């Protein structure tokens, strides 16, 4: 697609972009919902519960089919934060990591408040969605990293020993900034990941994942996205484990039929670089979205994260219409996701018409306050 900031978008380009934004967000959520109920199970236990093929359909988690976890919740707030950053740019305040940090603090409030505070108009509409006020397996790193208002940075990160994949799993929205150069997408994802996951492996995996999504959202191939991520990583201190994991994923594609054992081997200890490798591998070898997602979650590792990361890639690659309709129909929070995805697409393609020096839409600023 190759659109740049300020570019004129044709109707076909807008429709394609909206489909990829929807696909990325819904794909992340569907993968999360599919895999999360398997997180505590070994492969043998998965097969005992769901048959020799493992899990092939949504199952119950958190009291319902299609329930999402903190991975999807935080991905929603990533999108919200990016929109708010664009709106706040009109004021001359342009520091997206700060706007993302504020968005993540709004998520943190959903983990300890009973429900939305209607008096806090500056929180915007997403923070008033009551269904988000639910603790869905929040990771210790995210809760600790967002426990106060001090923002972690790559130079002074929160949880500097944390190598988990949760920051990467909320980073797909950064790749949807198709008007940005890839190195800026990488940097923003890194800075926002360091707010909760301070080990270089974790925040560089988040950056690499965003770069791959970025390539897909611009209509490029998955392999091209991985190669670009490898190129951009090469100059970063501490990048070798992430680069090795990506190379490992590419090599595994040539090793015959995909199996759960190969996915488990790629996942390793369940750290960020291993789950990134799983997502790339499953997106490359999956015959379709359903097959790729089922391959990603049927193993003894962190199935929810693997599903979320893989779903984000497949959704960005193929767009919304490639996702299994039956799964989307049962997906928790789908109406919210569609509204947010469409708002993001509108902001990215028509932002100057919604707010700016020439005038602003009061309704838009009520939804995404500058405060």
C-alpha positions as CSV (number, residue, x, y, z in Angstrom):
1,X,0.0,0.0,0.0
2,X,2.8,2.3,0.9
3,X,0.6,5.2,2.0
4,X,2.3,8.1,3.7
5,X,1.1,10.7,6.2
6,X,-1.0,13.2,4.4
7,X,-1.6,11.0,1.4
8,X,-4.9,11.0,-0.4
9,X,-6.6,7.7,0.0
10,X,-8.8,6.3,-2.7
11,X,-11.9,4.4,-1.9
12,X,-10.4,1.0,-2.7
13,X,-7.4,1.7,-0.6
14,X,-9.6,2.8,2.4
15,X,-11.7,-0.3,2.1
16,X,-8.6,-2.6,2.0
17,X,-7.0,-0.8,4.9
18,X,-10.2,-1.0,7.0
19,X,-10.4,-4.8,6.3
20,X,-6.8,-5.3,7.4
21,X,-7.3,-3.2,10.6
22,X,-10.4,-5.2,11.4
23,X,-8.7,-8.4,10.5
24,X,-5.7,-7.6,12.8
25,X,-7.8,-6.7,15.8
26,X,-10.3,-9.5,15.4
27,X,-7.6,-12.0,14.5
28,X,-5.7,-11.2,17.7
29,X,-8.9,-11.6,19.7
30,X,-10.0,-14.8,18.1
31,X,-6.6,-16.4,18.5
32,X,-6.6,-15.3,22.2
33,X,-10.1,-16.7,22.8
34,X,-9.2,-20.0,21.0
35,X,-5.9,-20.6,22.9
36,X,-6.5,-19.2,26.3
37,X,-8.5,-22.1,27.7
38,X,-5.5,-24.4,26.9
39,X,-2.8,-22.4,28.7
40,X,-2.5,-24.7,31.7
41,X,-2.6,-27.9,29.7
42,X,0.0,-30.2,28.3
43,X,-0.4,-31.5,24.7
44,X,-1.5,-34.9,26.1
45,X,-4.1,-33.2,28.3
46,X,-5.4,-31.2,25.4
47,X,-5.9,-34.3,23.3
48,X,-7.5,-36.1,26.2
49,X,-10.0,-33.3,26.6
50,X,-10.6,-32.4,22.9
51,X,-9.7,-35.5,20.9
52,X,-6.7,-36.7,19.0
53,X,-6.6,-33.6,16.7
54,X,-6.7,-31.3,19.8
55,X,-8.8,-28.2,20.0
56,X,-10.5,-27.3,16.7
57,X,-13.2,-25.0,17.8
58,X,-13.8,-22.3,20.5
59,X,-14.4,-23.7,23.9
60,X,-15.3,-22.4,27.4
61,X,-13.1,-20.0,29.2
62,X,-14.0,-17.4,31.9
63,X,-17.5,-18.8,31.8
64,X,-18.3,-18.6,28.1
65,X,-17.2,-19.5,24.7
66,X,-15.2,-16.9,22.9
67,X,-14.0,-15.1,26.0
68,X,-10.9,-12.9,25.6
69,X,-8.1,-12.1,28.0
70,X,-5.8,-9.2,29.0
71,X,-4.0,-9.7,25.6
72,X,-7.1,-8.5,23.7
73,X,-8.0,-5.9,26.3
74,X,-4.5,-4.3,26.0
75,X,-4.6,-4.5,22.2
76,X,-7.8,-2.5,22.3
77,X,-6.2,0.1,24.5
78,X,-3.2,0.2,22.2
79,X,-5.5,1.2,19.3
80,X,-7.3,3.7,21.5
81,X,-4.0,5.3,22.6
82,X,-2.8,5.6,19.0
83,X,-6.0,7.5,18.0
84,X,-5.6,9.7,21.1
85,X,-2.0,10.5,20.1
86,X,-3.1,11.6,16.7
87,X,-5.8,13.8,18.2
88,X,-3.5,15.4,20.7
89,X,-1.0,16.2,18.0
90,X,-3.2,19.2,17.2
91,X,-2.2,20.7,20.5
92,X,1.5,20.5,19.7
93,X,1.9,17.7,22.3
94,X,3.4,14.9,20.2
95,X,4.8,12.0,22.2
96,X,3.0,8.8,21.3
97,X,4.6,6.7,24.0
98,X,3.1,9.0,26.6
99,X,-0.4,8.7,25.1
100,X,0.0,4.9,25.0
101,X,1.1,4.9,28.6
102,X,-2.0,6.8,29.5
103,X,-4.1,4.3,27.6
104,X,-2.5,1.4,29.4
105,X,-3.2,3.1,32.7
106,X,-6.8,3.3,31.7
107,X,-6.6,-0.5,31.1
108,X,-5.0,-0.9,34.6
109,X,-8.0,0.9,36.1
110,X,-10.3,-1.8,34.6
111,X,-8.4,-4.4,36.6
112,X,-9.2,-2.8,40.0
113,X,-12.3,-0.6,39.6
114,X,-15.8,-2.1,39.8
115,X,-16.8,-0.3,36.6
116,X,-16.3,2.9,34.6
117,X,-16.4,6.3,36.3
118,X,-18.9,8.3,34.1
119,X,-17.6,11.5,35.6
120,X,-14.2,11.0,33.9
121,X,-15.1,12.3,30.5
122,X,-11.4,12.6,29.6
123,X,-11.1,8.8,29.6
124,X,-13.0,8.6,26.3
125,X,-15.5,6.0,25.2
126,X,-13.5,2.8,25.3
127,X,-12.8,3.1,29.1
128,X,-16.6,3.3,29.6
129,X,-17.2,-0.2,28.0
130,X,-18.4,-2.2,31.0
131,X,-17.5,-5.6,29.6
132,X,-13.8,-4.6,29.8
133,X,-13.9,-4.3,33.6
134,X,-13.0,-8.0,34.1
135,X,-9.7,-9.5,35.3
136,X,-8.8,-12.0,32.5
137,X,-5.5,-13.5,33.6
138,X,-3.5,-10.3,33.8
139,X,0.2,-10.9,33.8
140,X,2.2,-9.9,36.9
141,X,4.5,-7.8,34.6
142,X,1.6,-5.8,33.3
143,X,0.1,-5.2,36.7
144,X,3.4,-4.2,38.2
145,X,4.5,-2.1,35.3
146,X,1.3,-0.1,35.3
147,X,0.9,0.0,39.1
148,X,2.0,3.7,39.3
149,X,2.2,6.6,36.9
150,X,5.9,6.4,36.3
151,X,6.5,5.4,32.6
152,X,9.1,2.9,31.8
153,X,11.4,3.6,28.9
154,X,14.1,1.5,27.1
155,X,16.7,3.4,29.1
156,X,14.9,2.9,32.4
157,X,12.4,0.1,31.8
158,X,9.9,-1.4,34.1
159,X,10.5,-5.0,35.1
160,X,14.0,-5.1,33.5
161,X,14.3,-8.9,33.9
162,X,10.9,-9.7,32.3
163,X,11.2,-11.7,29.0
164,X,7.5,-12.7,28.6
165,X,5.5,-12.3,25.4
166,X,2.6,-10.2,26.6
167,X,4.0,-6.9,25.4
168,X,4.5,-8.3,21.9
169,X,0.9,-9.6,22.0
170,X,-0.5,-6.0,22.4
171,X,1.8,-4.6,19.7
172,X,0.0,-5.4,16.4
173,X,-1.7,-1.9,16.3
174,X,1.7,-0.2,15.9
175,X,2.1,-2.1,12.7
176,X,-1.1,-0.5,11.4
177,X,0.6,2.9,11.2
178,X,1.1,2.3,7.5
179,X,2.1,5.9,6.9
180,X,5.1,5.5,9.2
181,X,8.6,4.3,8.2
182,X,9.3,0.8,9.5
183,X,12.1,1.9,11.8
184,X,9.7,4.3,13.6
185,X,7.2,1.6,14.0
186,X,9.9,-0.6,15.6
187,X,10.9,2.2,17.9
188,X,7.4,3.0,19.1
189,X,6.6,-0.6,19.8
190,X,9.9,-1.0,21.7
191,X,9.3,2.1,23.8
192,X,5.7,1.0,24.7
193,X,6.8,-2.5,25.5
194,X,9.4,-1.3,27.9
195,X,6.6,0.2,30.0
196,X,5.9,-3.4,31.3
197,X,8.5,-5.7,29.8
198,X,12.0,-4.3,30.3
199,X,14.3,-7.1,29.0
200,X,15.7,-6.4,25.5
201,X,14.4,-9.8,24.3
202,X,10.8,-8.8,25.2
203,X,10.8,-5.3,23.9
204,X,12.7,-6.1,20.7
205,X,10.3,-9.1,20.0
206,X,7.5,-6.6,20.3
207,X,9.2,-4.3,17.9
208,X,9.9,-7.0,15.4
209,X,6.3,-8.2,15.6
210,X,5.0,-4.7,14.8
211,X,7.4,-4.4,11.8
212,X,6.0,-7.7,10.4
213,X,2.4,-6.6,10.9
214,X,3.4,-3.2,9.3
215,X,4.6,-5.0,6.1
216,X,1.4,-7.1,5.9
217,X,-0.9,-4.1,6.4
218,X,0.9,-2.4,3.5
219,X,0.1,-5.4,1.3
220,X,3.6,-7.0,1.4
221,X,4.4,-10.7,2.0
222,X,5.0,-12.3,5.4
223,X,8.5,-13.3,4.4
224,X,9.3,-9.7,3.3
225,X,8.1,-8.5,6.7
226,X,10.3,-10.9,8.6
227,X,13.3,-9.9,6.4
228,X,12.7,-6.3,7.2
229,X,12.4,-7.0,10.9
230,X,15.8,-8.8,10.8
231,X,17.4,-5.9,9.0
232,X,16.1,-3.4,11.5
233,X,17.0,-5.5,14.5
234,X,20.6,-6.0,13.4
235,X,21.8,-2.7,14.8
236,X,20.0,-3.1,18.2
237,X,21.9,-4.3,21.3
238,X,20.5,-7.5,22.6
239,X,18.8,-8.5,19.4
240,X,20.5,-11.8,18.7
241,X,18.0,-14.1,20.5
242,X,15.1,-12.4,18.6
243,X,16.9,-12.6,15.3
244,X,17.8,-16.3,15.9
245,X,14.2,-17.1,16.7
246,X,13.0,-15.5,13.5
247,X,15.6,-17.4,11.5
248,X,14.6,-20.6,13.3
249,X,11.0,-20.1,12.3
250,X,11.9,-19.6,8.7
251,X,14.1,-22.7,8.7
252,X,11.3,-24.8,10.3
253,X,9.0,-24.1,7.4
254,X,11.3,-26.3,5.2
255,X,11.3,-29.2,7.7
256,X,8.3,-31.1,6.5
257,X,4.7,-31.3,7.7
258,X,3.9,-29.0,10.7
259,X,3.4,-30.7,14.0
260,X,2.7,-29.7,17.6
261,X,6.1,-30.9,18.5
262,X,7.7,-28.5,16.2
263,X,5.6,-25.7,17.6
264,X,6.6,-26.6,21.1
265,X,10.3,-26.6,20.1
266,X,10.0,-23.1,18.6
267,X,8.1,-21.9,21.7
268,X,10.9,-23.0,23.9
269,X,10.5,-21.7,27.5
270,X,7.6,-19.5,26.5
271,X,9.6,-16.2,26.3
272,X,8.8,-13.5,23.8
273,X,11.2,-14.5,21.0
274,X,9.9,-18.1,21.1
275,X,6.3,-17.1,20.8
276,X,7.2,-14.7,18.0
277,X,8.8,-17.6,16.2
278,X,5.6,-19.7,16.7
279,X,3.4,-17.0,15.3
280,X,5.6,-16.5,12.2
281,X,5.8,-20.2,11.6
282,X,2.1,-20.9,12.0
283,X,1.2,-18.0,9.8
284,X,3.6,-19.2,7.1
285,X,2.6,-22.9,7.1
286,X,-1.2,-22.6,7.9
287,X,-3.3,-23.8,5.0
288,X,-5.9,-21.1,6.0
289,X,-6.6,-19.0,9.0
290,X,-8.4,-21.8,10.9
291,X,-5.6,-24.2,10.4
292,X,-2.9,-21.7,11.3
293,X,-4.6,-20.8,14.5
294,X,-5.3,-24.4,15.5
295,X,-1.7,-25.2,14.9
296,X,-0.6,-22.2,17.0
297,X,-2.7,-23.2,20.1
298,X,-2.4,-27.0,20.3
299,X,0.8,-27.4,22.2
300,X,1.9,-27.4,25.8
301,X,3.2,-23.8,25.9
302,X,1.4,-20.4,26.3
303,X,-1.4,-21.2,23.8
304,X,-3.3,-17.9,24.3
305,X,-0.3,-15.7,23.4
306,X,0.6,-18.0,20.5
307,X,-3.0,-17.7,19.2
308,X,-3.1,-13.9,19.6
309,X,0.2,-13.3,17.9
310,X,-0.7,-15.7,15.0
311,X,-4.1,-14.2,14.6
312,X,-2.8,-10.7,14.4
313,X,-0.5,-11.7,11.5
314,X,-3.1,-13.7,9.7
315,X,-5.7,-11.0,10.1
316,X,-3.3,-8.3,8.8
317,X,-2.3,-10.6,5.9
318,X,-5.7,-11.7,4.7
319,X,-8.2,-9.1,6.1
320,X,-11.4,-9.5,8.1
321,X,-13.2,-11.8,5.6
322,X,-10.7,-14.6,5.9
323,X,-11.5,-15.1,9.6
324,X,-13.9,-18.0,10.5
325,X,-17.4,-16.4,10.7
326,X,-18.6,-18.9,13.3
327,X,-15.8,-17.9,15.6
328,X,-16.4,-14.2,15.1
329,X,-20.1,-14.7,15.9
330,X,-19.2,-15.9,19.4
331,X,-16.3,-13.5,20.1
332,X,-16.7,-11.5,23.3
333,X,-16.7,-7.8,22.7
334,X,-16.9,-8.0,18.9
335,X,-19.1,-4.9,18.5
336,X,-16.6,-2.8,20.5
337,X,-13.8,-4.1,18.4
338,X,-15.5,-3.3,15.1
339,X,-16.3,0.3,16.2
340,X,-12.7,0.8,17.4
341,X,-11.2,-0.7,14.3
342,X,-13.3,1.5,12.1
343,X,-12.5,4.6,14.1
344,X,-8.8,3.8,13.8
345,X,-9.1,3.4,10.1
346,X,-11.0,6.6,9.8
347,X,-8.5,8.5,11.9
348,X,-5.6,7.3,9.8
349,X,-7.2,8.0,6.5
350,X,-9.4,11.1,7.2
351,X,-7.9,12.5,10.4
352,X,-7.5,16.1,9.2
353,X,-11.2,16.2,8.4
354,X,-12.1,15.1,11.9
355,X,-9.9,17.5,13.9
356,X,-7.3,20.1,13.1
357,X,-6.7,23.8,12.6
358,X,-9.5,24.1,10.1
359,X,-12.1,22.8,12.6
360,X,-13.0,19.8,14.7
361,X,-15.9,17.4,15.1
362,X,-17.2,17.7,18.7
363,X,-18.4,14.2,18.6
364,X,-14.9,12.9,17.7
365,X,-13.3,14.9,20.4
366,X,-15.9,13.6,22.9
367,X,-14.9,10.0,22.0
368,X,-11.2,10.7,21.9
369,X,-10.5,13.7,24.2
370,X,-7.3,15.7,23.9
371,X,-7.0,15.9,27.6
